[in-house]
């Protein structure tokens, strides 16, 4: 898979995961949840998780070759 395609696919996967775990902006903690969600939804925070996923894939592939 080409790097750009892989990047796009994994970015979408990470975005979906983040949306699942972001708290709803309601209740007495609404202000802090809004700030948290705003910070998470801004760009530039996807490269580290993508690199982690690729490292795990590579390690698993190497492990399967060894055993």
C-alpha positions in Angstrom: 0.0 0.0 0.0 1.3 3.4 -0.9 2.3 5.6 2.1 -0.3 8.4 1.3 -3.1 5.8 1.0 -2.0 4.2 4.3 -1.8 7.6 6.0 -5.3 8.5 4.9 -6.7 5.1 5.9 -5.1 5.1 9.3 -6.0 8.8 9.9 -9.6 8.0 9.3 -9.4 5.0 11.7 -7.8 7.1 14.4 -10.4 9.9 13.9 -13.2 7.4 14.4 -11.6 6.0 17.6 -11.2 9.5 19.0 -14.8 10.4 18.2 -15.9 7.3 20.1 -14.1 8.2 23.2 -14.5 12.0 23.3 -16.9 13.0 26.1 -20.2 14.7 25.3 -20.2 18.4 25.8 -22.9 18.6 28.5 -23.3 18.9 32.2 -21.4 21.0 34.7 -18.1 20.0 33.0 -19.2 21.3 29.6 -16.5 23.9 29.4 -13.6 21.5 30.0 -15.1 18.9 27.7 -15.4 21.5 24.9 -11.7 22.4 25.4 -10.7 18.7 25.4 -12.7 18.0 22.2 -11.4 21.1 20.5 -7.8 20.1 21.2 -8.3 16.5 20.0 -10.1 17.5 16.9 -7.5 19.9 15.6 -5.1 18.4 13.1 -1.5 17.4 13.6 -2.0 14.7 16.3 -2.3 11.7 14.0 1.3 11.0 13.0 2.4 9.5 16.3 -0.6 7.0 16.5 0.0 6.1 12.8 3.7 5.4 13.5 2.7 3.3 16.5 0.3 1.3 14.4 2.9 0.8 11.6 5.5 -0.3 14.2 3.1 -2.9 15.6 2.3 -4.2 12.1 6.0 -4.4 11.2 6.9 -6.1 14.5 4.1 -8.6 14.1 5.3 -9.3 10.5 8.8 -9.9 11.8 7.6 -12.1 14.6 5.6 -14.3 12.2 8.8 -14.8 10.1 10.8 -15.9 13.2 8.2 -18.5 14.4 
